Amino acid sequence: MSDIARRFSENPLLMPKDLQPSTADLQIISLLNPGVFVFEDKTWLLVRVAECIAQKEGVIFFPIVNALGKIEIIEIPLNDPDLVMTDARIVQYKGLDYLTTLSHLRLLCSDDGIHFYEPKDTNTILTGMGNLEQFGIEDCRVSKLDDTYYLTYTAVSENGVGVGLRTTKDWKNFEAKGMIIPPHNKDCAIFEEKINGKFYALHRPSSPQIGGNFIWLTESIDGVHWGNHQCIIKSRPGLWDSARVGAGAAPIKTEQGWLEIYHGANAEHQYCLGAFLMDLKDPSKIIARTLEPIMRPQENYELSGFFGYVVFTNGHVVDGDRLTIYYGAADEFVCGAYFSINEILSRLEFVGYK
């Protein structure tokens, strides 16, 4: 079944071979889900770069960041009875979960929004810091309010998966705000405008027992301390987003409401994109939601990769009616697609979802 995405003919825009590893000991396994922003008349991507050490027969290696901020390599024999490997992304060892890769964020820029490169005069790598980010930082959303950029990202450690925050005004100096939402939580996108004098953000707590992987709304006075959490979007049994849902980038302000592009997945872990609409004055009120995806995996680079059947976004650029979405494909490649905001709005079902 087709969708309404107009994919770049140049896709994939970025592949693992296009970048150099952060150290000589590591190799890049995949590029994923870039945060996106415009700065100094250029389009910028903050790409998640997942790295690992070259594997040897009979042993599994995976990297972590130790307490000193240095990369440390963990080595486990494949025949160790305490080792469980049923997912290409996760290692379970002695009751603890580890990631098979270590992710950092890499800055790349473009003059045309299609061809990206690492600028020579900029420190382009943002890495995990401290014990709450020792397994890496992932999937950054970038929101701009006034002259400040807010970087919300997934912080991973043996303590769980939570939301970290850093801010910057110039993309050279960063202020770390720590973990602003504790585990288990991710997919945090801050609105790019205050509503009634408050910051608002979408986020996604997870519960494997009661509840599910739903999208929540929260508010803040200072953009760091968050409260008044409300569940606003749930997964839908029998549909393409039956297993989990999560926010994409910052909501887009339209005359009809706050438009959010979100991802959903089914029980087979196939990821598509959809949209929902929030009230302009009270974003806890859901006005409408798409019944069918606006984008689904269908190209070879979306169907086959490190983890296939995936399109996933947390970054876009708005130019009038044109929405340029940059997305991760098959958990390995960075791609781009154009959408019409009005066309997305026309696909919404105007009924009260909760």
N, C-alpha and C positions, 0 to 999 in steps of 0.2 A: 504494500500500500504506500502511495506517495505521501509527501508532506509539503509544507509551504516554504521550506528553506531553499534559498538560492545559493548553493555552495560555491565557494571560490573554485575557479578552474585550476588554480595553482595548488590546491590541496594535495597532500599535507603541506602546510606552510613550514613546519619544523619537524624533524625526525631526530632520534637520538644521535645519529652520526653527525648531525650539523653542529653540535656543541662539544666542547672539551670537558672532560671530567674535572671535578674540583681538585682532586689530587691524583698523582700518578698511580696510586694503589687501587683506585676505583675505576669502574666502568659505568657508563650511563645505560640504564636499562630502559627507561621510558621518560617521556615528557608529558605532563598532564596539566589540564585545567588552569589556564592562566588568569590571574587578575589583570584588569585592563584599565588604563587611564590615559588621559591626554595631558602632556606637559611640554612646554616650550615648542609648541606647534608640531610635535611628533606623537605618534601612537606608541604606547609602551605596553609591553607584556611583562607580567611578573609570573614566570612559568615555574611550575613545580618540576624539579629535576630529581628523579629517583635513581639512586646509584647503588651498586653492590660491588663486592670484590669478585674477581674471577673464581669460579668454582673448580674444585678438584674432585676426582672420583672418590667416592666413599665418604665424603665430608661435606657438611653444609657450613658456609661462611655467611655471616651477615654483620653489618657495621652498626654501631651505636655511638653516641657522643657521651664521653665520660664526664665526671664531675669537673675536670679541668678544661672542658670545652674542646677536647681533642677527640678525633675519631679512633675508636677502639674496635678491633675485629674479634667477634665471637666465633669459635670453632666447635662444632659438634659432630661426632661420627654419625653417619646415617643409620647405623645399626643400633644406636643407643635406644633402649626401650622406653626412655622418658621423652623421646622426640616424636611429635605428631605433625605431619605435613599433609594436609588435605586441601589446602588452598595456596595458590601460587603467591599470594600476598602476605601470608601469615605463617609464622613458625610458633608452635606450642612446645614448650620445654619445661619439664618439672612444674607443670601447673601454671606457668606464666606465658603470656603472649608476647611475641616479638615480630617486628616487620622484616620481611626478606630484603627490603631495600631501606636506605636512609635518604630522606628527601630534604632538599633545601630550595630556596626561591632564587630564581635567576632573572635579572633585569635585561630585557632586550628592547630596542626601539626600531621605529620604521618611519620613513618619510612618506610612504604611500599607503600604509596600512596592510601591506601584503608581504614585502620583503623585510625581514627583521635581522638585526645584527646586535652584537654586544658593543656598546660605545667604549672607546679606549680610555677616556678620561673619567670614568665612573667606576666605583666599586660595585660590581654587578651581582655579588652573591650575598644573600641574607641566609644565615644558618641558625639552627637551634641554639638556645642559650639556657643554661641551668638544667636542673634535674627534671623539670616538667616538660622539657623539649628534647630529651636525650635520644628519642627515636626519630627526631626530625620534625620539620614544620611543613605543612601541606596546604594546598587549595586556598590561596589567599584571595579575599575580596578587597577591593580598593574603593573607598568612598571619600568624596571631597566635600567638606563643609567649610565655607569661607576660604581661608588660605591654608587649611590643614587637611592632609590626607590621612585617613584612618585605615590601617591595614589589619583586618581581622583574618585569622588563619587557624588551622587545626594544629594544635600542639600535642605531640604524642610522646608518651613515656610509659614506664612500667606501672605508673599510677593511673593510667587511663588516657582518654582522648578528650581534650577540652579546647576552649577558644582562647587564643592569645591575641594581644593587641599591641601594635606599635604605631606611632604617629611620626609624620615628617612634614616639613614645609618645603624642603629643597631637594629631597631624594639623595642627600649626602649625609645628613645628620638625622638619626632616628632616636626616638624616646620609647623605651620599652615600658609598657604599662602592666605587664604580667598577664596572668590568666584571669580573664574577666568573667568567664562562665566555666564552672568546673565540670569534670567528667560526669556522665558521658554526654558530650555535646559537640556539635560541629555545624558547618553550613551557616555561619553567621554573616549577615549582610546589613550594614547600617544604612538607613535612609539618608539621602543627600540633602535633606532639608528638615529643620525642626518643625514639629507640629505642636501648636499650643505651647511653644517655648521649651519643648522636651525633645531629646534624641529618641528615635525609635529604631529598632532592629528586629530582623527575623533570625531565628536560630532553630536548631533541631536536636532536642534531647532524645535519647533512645531508651526504650524499656523492652527487654526480651520477654518479660513475664506478663505484666499488666500494661495495657496501652499499646504503643507502637512507635514507629519512626515518623513522627508528625512534625509539621511546621508550627512554631510558636512565635508569638510577638512579645517584645519586652520594651520597656521605656527607661530613660535615664535623664538625670539632671545635668551630668557632666560628661557623658559618653564613656565612662569607665565603670561606674557602679550601676547595676541594672536590677530592675524589679518589676512588679506587677505583670508577671508572666501569664500569657493566655494562649491556649491552643486554638489555632485558627484554621488549619488545613490538615485533613487526615487522608491516609491512604484509602483507596476504594476497592472493595472486594470485586473480583471479576474483571477489573479494568487493567490498563497498562501500568498504572501506578498503585497496584494492589499491595505491594510489600513495603515500600518506603517512599517518602517524599522529602525533598529538601530544597531550600532556597538557592537561587542562582546569585546574580549580582544585585546591587542596590535597586530597589523598585524605581520604575520610571513614572514621573508625574505626567498624567494626561488630563484632559478636561473631564473625562469620565471617571477617573479615579487613579489610584496608584497601581500600575501594571507590574506584576512580578512574573518573570520567567523562572520556572522551577524545573527540577528533575524529578522523575519518578521511575521506580523499578518494579518489576514483577517478581514472582517467586523464582524465576529462572535467571535472575540478576541481569535482565536486559533493561538498559537505561534509555529513556526517551525524555523529550522536553515538552512541557505544557505551560499554561499561563493561568493566572487568576488576577482578580481585580479587587482592590480594597478601597473603602471610602476615604476621600481626601482628608476629611476632618477627624475621622475615627477609624484608623486602619484595622482595628479589631473586627470591623464589620466587613464581611466578605460579600461582594456584590455579584460576582460571576466567576466562572471557571470553565476552562476548555474540557470538553468531553473526550476528544481525541487529541493525540499529540500534535504539536506544531512541527516537531522534528523527531524522526525515528532513525535508528541505524539502518542504512541501506547500501552505502558504498563499501567497497572492499576494505578501505582503510578504517572504517567504523565497525566492520563485522569481524575482522581478524587482526589481532595484535596481542599485547601482553595479557589483556582481559577483554575479550571480544563482545560485540553487540552493545557498545556503549557510545552514547553522545552525552556530554556532561559540560555544563558551562557555569562559570562564576565571574564572567567579565564581558562587557560590551561597550560600544560607543553609540551614542544617540546623535543623529544629525537630521533634524526635522522628522519626517515620517520614516526615514531609513534607520533601521537598527542593525548594526554590525555586531554579530555575536562571534566571539572567539571561543572555541570549545576543544575539549580533549576528546579524542577518538580512540576507542579500543584501549584506553589507558596507556597509549604509547605515542600518539602523534598530536600535534597542535594544528587545528584547522580553523577556517573561517566561513561564515555564511551571512548573507543579507536577508533581512526580513522587512516587511512593511508593518509598522505599528498599527495602522488602521486595519490591515488584513488580520492581524492577531486579534484585535478588538472585535472584529466581525465574527470570529470563531467562538467567542465566549458565550456560554449559556447563562443568561441572566436569571438565575435562581439562587436562593439563599443557601449556599453551602456552609457547613461547619465541620 
